[in-house]
Amino acid sequence: MSLWESFTRAVYKETVLVWALGLYGT
């Protein structure tokens, strides 16, 4: 796995996590 791929996956996972918390946390 390349560094860019791991970075992209990390950002994607964090974005989905924040979005889910924001959606279901209200």
C-alpha positions, 0 to 999 in steps of 0.5 A: 500500500502506498503512502498516498493510498493509506493517507486517502483511506485515513481521511475518508474514514475520518470524514465518514466518522465525523459525518455519521456522528454529526448526523446521528448525534443531533 
